[in-house]
Amino acid sequence: MAGAMDRAKRDGKRAGENDKESQYGSVFSVSGPVVVGENMAGAAMYELVRVGHDELVGEIIRINGDKVTIQVYEETSGMQIGDPVLRTGKPLSVELGPGLLSNIYDGIQRPLRNIAEKSGSIYIPRGISTQALDREHEWDFKPLDSLKVGDHISGGDIFGSVFENSLIDDHKIMLGPRAMGTITHIADKGSYTVEDVVLETEFEGKKTEHTMMQIWPVRAPRPTDEKLETTNPLLTGQRVLDTLFPCVQGGTTAIPGAFGCGKTVISQAVSKFSNSDIIVYVGCFAKDTAVLMADGTEKPIQDVAIEDEVMGKDGCGRVVVGLPRGVETMYDVAAIGQHHNQAENGLLNFTCNASHKLVVCTPQHVRLTDHMLGQKMQTSVSYFVMGQERVSADRVISAVTLRMRSWQHELHGGHRAARVKAEAFKASIDKDEIFNWTIEAQHVAALNMHVRKATQQTISPVLHENHRFGDILSQHGLDPQLDARVAYLVGLWLGSGSSDEPALTIASNDAKTVERIDSLCSALGLVASVSDEHHRAKIARVQENVAHSAATADDQKLHRDLHIKIVADGGETSHNVFWTTLSENGFRGASAKEPKAVPSWVASEPFGVREAFVAGMVDSAGQVKASKDRAMRRNVDILTGHASVCDGLVRVARSLGIRVSASMQAVNAYAVFLSGGEVIQSMLSLCAVECNRAARPEGPVKRPGQSFNFTVTKTDQAPYYGITLADDTDHKFLLGNLALVHNCGERGNEMAEVLMEFPELTIEREGKEHPIMSRSTIIANTSNMPVAAREASIYTGITISEYFRDQGKNVSMMADSTSRWAEALREISGRLAEMPADSGYPAYLSAKLASFYERAGRAKCLGSPDRDGTVSIIGAVSPPGGDFSDPVTSATLGIVQVFWGLDKKLAQRKHFPSVNWNVSYSKYIRALQPWYEREESDFINYRSKAKEILQKEDELAEIVQLVGKSALGESEKVTLDVARLLKDDFLQQNGMSKYDRYCPFYKSTGMLRNFITYYDAAQKAVESGEMSWSKVREATDHEWHQLTQMKFEDPNGSGAQAEMEKKYKQLTDSITEKFRTLNE
């Protein structure tokens, strides 16, 4: 023993140079995770100890004289009698503060990601010690304005807040529950670590320093002011749970079921869709970044509000559900121009934070080469694959990488044979493949040189269509179908019109244009007055991809111009729809410097209107490069003297899917270059000038997104403004410059695949399934930790949950599974030689479970300001073979208030959620009654009737098996068929579909109302005896079909609730009217 003590003392880093010898004991015996230590006089129950030379984490669970029994949470193999045992004098505790939600912990709150970085291994080395909260990260602390030096403060009082992430944008900093005193110092607003002192108090002459971090023992519940009655439901989005067996926020639920019954699926649904205070994805940009809203307008990102809708690449809105703010190192993302004198107006620039995910695409690039390697000739094929790229010493990301496969000539039969093999391999690679992926801005510089060169960002066409031109015409009593004609005239005016009057200048030889103008004016009730103007040189021909413009001798010949003034039929410009359109809708600039402009709303007009607008500019100020075959790809150059027109034209062209760039030809002279295939041809088909016009493509025009090369430059720290989109979207939206961007900020969960599949969301986006991080902090036990470690993890999880509850949050904790936790108790109990109870479990199993579940509930939080929070516990139970008489299941059911019993037979029939409606129950119906009466006054009656139908159907099933359905009465036949309808089209839910993976409560109640309305009316119809059920069923076949289609209504999107409630109400009325007609 003396040798062991000496070794421990010499190991200063492990044991600590200041530890006294009296703090040490020694190992007396070892039995798996149970270690007995001696010479431990003065030790306390549940004291944290370090066992052995590796200082394994353990906890004292029994004291007998100077001997103690220690439960060790790490593998004890190799431990010997006499090894040191170090007392810490502290209980097993967790660190609580900012940074909790960005980590994945093991059962004793060691951050697994940090361990992987520190050890360089996917396994956890024995005895490794890491701090739960990052000590170096600085948080932006904001003290509470109402507190000042001299104020009294007590336990639980909030004295400041920090922005943590999108999940908690106001992480409240609270005084520890056991502290109190008078404030002698409070930190100013600024950046601090969790260890920096931000508050100092004095109590009875003793000063105490407080940081943003709290230490709390896991086995002690955090105190509250008082327990409150639960009043709000924990909505899961699963109809069978929310309507028949609801839980409350702050309630306790058990989910027992055999393997394969879908416990994890329900956990995933609760994790993603429950009404707890958790959000996952964030997008962050610099101030004044223009965002394209769902209605086609632009708004600075700092002005976007929650519940606003931004535009997605499919033209549909994306609801904003969060607006995080903060300060971070920023990155400038800029398009690489195609011209030496690239005009800034045409660039796609924006500034984002470091973790912003750029939406990029990388075309496949395959190259075959012969080269020398190690003095040996080889033939190699290089190509791109989606793989892993190390961006720093401690970070690996998913990215496109360069791969190379080589055939050494000497080993493969010479140069020709090696090349044949290489050619065959090259042919097997899909050369048309395009990798669509995302990468954080801060990691772009770490990409392979060839990958970086090939990687581009995307401009998305605007698929949303408004009708503002048509609305303008309607206001003047004109046909809105003439919108494309007005747009063409506006394009002509922007290209060659007078800024202070409704007049155009065109070449005299453009007879077709004159005819077109005259025809358009006639349709609009206008008159085109033509007169000669001055002579001028033709527009200089713009050369694409050069820094200057040049004109040929022919170009310099003078040509006579026509001055065309467009006036109202009576000659009064005040009633001129053309001039009103220009003057009142943003086409006339705000200053003399910029007398013309293209408003942003033009880019969201119907495609035909946008094309007519651009065609007008081509006819008045553009050139189309001649081509022998007009069906071939065409290029268009447009000159303008106004930067605002250049900028707007670029935007409109991009919205059509046209590849576009711009350059500055001279001071106040800009050139816009358009190129493309059928998108250009479709636009040119609307031109009036013969040499510009092209044949319109056959069939619908495809408008693919356009890619562009870009640079990423690191800049200084600056404020960022975020947009958080709902989980059921693709998390992509359009900026004002039509660049497609992705939410960012959450780095994802690299350790999830290593640890366990919890919880992954099977959401398909762009042909791929994307797993998404759970909205809860993950406490996971790895496979190489002993089973005893599970016993601590459940207390770690509930303590963290209580910490967030104390901030006024609604927290859901899912324990998967409590059966494994009970097995840990059984193993420890067996090694302690305790008297076993049923199935070998300890006699105190029920008491242990009760002490865990009783920490759930709704509570008035300690301290001020007044707030209340909830902790809901959902415990999955895995009884062997699905036997609900298992001791763990039986003990759990005696404690929890909600029982979601899973049925193996339902799961085998692919009926999910496989909740058995005959054995499941909820004891919260009375507590929720006031809430139900506010939402749907008749809901309780609908629920009771549905349960009654299902129960009767179960009783009738045995009779049907014996004598057949034909022996039943008409009323029983109605019950059987409606029960089948309820089971197949209400209780069953497709978690893989967009329309049914989440069912809001209003949809559930609307569906249930119609089912019960039909059932009651059908029973009344057959009770009269005048009609059989088969005739009633035949006469109401349409309504029956409508009942089966209700679940296919999609609750996603703006206005979905009002539209769905209207449809369901119409179906209710239709059912009532149909049966009234039958009864008559």
Protein Blocks (a to p, Z undefined) as FASTA:
>chain_A
ZZmmmmmmmmmmlnopkbcfklpccdfbdehjbccdehiehiaehiacdedjkopacddf
bdehjbccdddfbdfehiaehiacddehiacdddddehklmcccdfkopafklmmmmnop
abdcehiacdfbdfkbccdddddfkbcehiacdehiacbdcdfblmlmcbccdddfkbgc
ddfbdcdeddddfkbcfbdcdeehiacdddfbdcddfklccddfbdcddfbdcdehiakl
mmmmccdehiacdddddehilpmmmmmmmmmmpccdbdfbdcdddehiacddfkopacdf
klpcehiacddfkopacddfbdcdddddddddddddfbfklcfklpccddddfklccddd
dddddddddddeehiacddddddddddddfbfkbccdddddddddddfklnopjklmmmm
mmmmmmmpcfkbccdddddfklmmmpcfklmmmpccdddddfbdcdfklmmmmmnopafk
lmmmmmmmmmmmmmmpcfkbccddddfklmmlmmmmmmmmmmnopacddddddddddddd
ddehiabdcddfklmpccdddddddddfkopaklgmklmmmmmnopacfbfklmbccdfk
lmmgcfklmmmmmmmmmmmmpccdddfblkbccddddddfbfklmmmmmmmmmmnopacd
dddfbghiacdddedfklmmmmmmmpmblklpccddehjddddddddddddddddddddd
dddddfkbghiacdfkopacddehiebjfklmmmpccddddddeehiacddddfbdcddd
dfkbcfklmmmmmmmmmmmmmmmmmnopacddddddfklmmmmmmmmmmmnopacdeehi
afklmmmmmmmmmmgccdddedjdddddddddddddddehhiakbfklmmmmmmmmbdcd
ddfklmmnopacfbdfklgccfklmmmmmmmmmmommlmmmmmmmmmmmmmmmmmmmmmm
mnojklpcfklmmmmmmmmmmmmmmmpccfkbmklmpccfklmmmmmmmmmmmmmmmmmm
mmnopacfklmmmmmmmmmmmmmmmmmpcfedehklmmmmmmmmmmmmmmmmmmmmmmZZ
